[in-house]
Amino acid sequence: MGMERVKVSVFATDPISRAGVASALRMSPQLDVLPSAATEPVQVVVAVVDNARDGVIEALRQVQRSAPTRVVLVVADVNAADLAAATECGVIAVVRRSEATSERLVQAITAAARGEGSVPADLLGSLMEQVGRVQRHVLGPRGFGISGLANREVAVLKLIAEGHDTAEIARTLSYSERTVKNVLHNAMIRLQVRNRSHAVAYAVREGLI
């Protein structure tokens, strides 16, 4: 049986870009390019824009409101501040227009469908500084870590990493065993891992715990 094709649609601020990118993507056997007015859900939206500022951010918000999805942003000009705003609208990957070959786009789209993001290397450093500020002023006070894990998910993963079983974790954190299992289940879904040891290994490797 063939591999499931990624359902994708193209959003662009001008019709020429939309038509060009859509026809380039249709050449890939890995993708199923749907018209932007299609009613069936898509896994990834490719947004082709000049910059990631107000009008574009608002348009992306509307895309998310109608059907939450992952967005690959193909952009001529972007900085870390724009990118920080864009990530709140489902943007998981950024490709500069100057580097947007068909091959690079297909790679970004298939990775995005698996939940893997990518950002141009030169933006990462400045984005990390912004992320630090967001962690301190926005996420921390609301009980979240930058990984998107809630504080109690981090606490459970740390105790698993120290070798505690579900009953011991429940006693330590004053939770029921069912709550511990639910917290762990949510963390595994968020991290997209297969089992608790994979969750711990991933969280340690990524510096989340």
C-alpha positions, -999 to 999 in steps of 0.1 A, spaced: 0 0 0 14 35 -9 22 60 18 -5 84 29 -2 117 10 -1 149 30 -32 170 23 -20 206 17 -35 239 6 -18 271 -5 -26 305 9 -10 335 -8 -14 373 -8 -14 373 -46 -29 349 -72 4 344 -92 23 331 -61 -6 309 -52 -9 293 -87 29 289 -90 34 273 -56 4 251 -60 14 238 -94 50 231 -81 37 212 -52 13 191 -74 44 175 -90 53 158 -56 38 123 -52 40 129 -14 14 157 -15 -22 160 -23 -28 197 -31 -64 208 -24 -80 240 -36 -81 267 -9 -119 266 -9 -119 228 -3 -142 217 26 -121 186 35 -95 192 63 -59 198 53 -29 189 74 -7 217 63 -13 252 49 15 268 29 13 306 33 33 325 7 37 361 18 61 391 16 63 396 53 48 383 85 32 415 98 -3 427 108 -24 418 77 -8 385 72 -9 375 109 -47 384 110 -52 362 78 -34 333 95 -55 337 126 -86 334 104 -72 302 88 -67 288 123 -101 298 134 -118 280 105 -98 248 109 -67 246 132 -38 233 111 0 235 108 14 263 87 46 265 66 54 302 61 72 310 28 83 346 33 105 372 16 114 391 47 111 380 83 126 388 117 124 372 151 96 395 164 74 387 134 82 350 138 72 350 175 38 364 165 35 340 136 41 309 158 10 318 177 -10 314 145 1 278 138 33 285 119 56 256 125 82 261 97 96 291 79 112 290 45 127 321 30 113 328 -5 149 330 -19 155 294 -6 120 280 -15 129 253 -41 102 227 -46 124 202 -29 129 224 2 91 231 4 81 194 1 106 186 29 92 214 51 56 203 45 61 166 51 81 174 83 53 198 94 27 171 89 47 150 114 48 179 138 84 188 132 93 225 127 122 243 110 134 279 111 163 295 93 194 291 115 202 329 116 168 335 131 171 309 159 194 329 181 173 360 182 141 339 185 156 322 215 161 356 233 125 364 226 114 330 238 133 336 271 113 368 276 80 351 268 89 323 293 96 348 320 67 371 315 39 351 299 42 313 302 58 311 337 31 330 355 5 308 338 21 275 349 36 265 316 72 258 305 86 268 272 83 233 259 46 237 261 46 211 290 26 221 320 45 223 353 29 191 366 38 172 334 74 182 340 71 171 377 58 137 367 85 132 340 112 141 365 100 115 390 98 89 363 133 98 353 144 92 389 129 56 387 96 61 406 66 41 397 30 55 393 20 48 429 51 65 443 46 95 420 10 98 431 21 97 468 49 123 462 27 148 443 -6 140 463 -23 130 431 -45 99 424 -28 72 403 -54 80 376 -43 116 375 -6 107 372 -15 84 342 -36 112 326 -8 137 331 17 113 316 -6 105 287 -10 142 279 28 148 281 33 118 257 8 132 232 24 167 234 59 154 229 47 129 203 65 99 219 55 62 221 59 53 258 71 66 291 108 58 287 108 74 253 91 105 269 118 107 296 146 102 271 132 129 249 126 153 277 161 149 291 177 152 257 158 184 249 165 199 283 128 200 292 133 183 326 
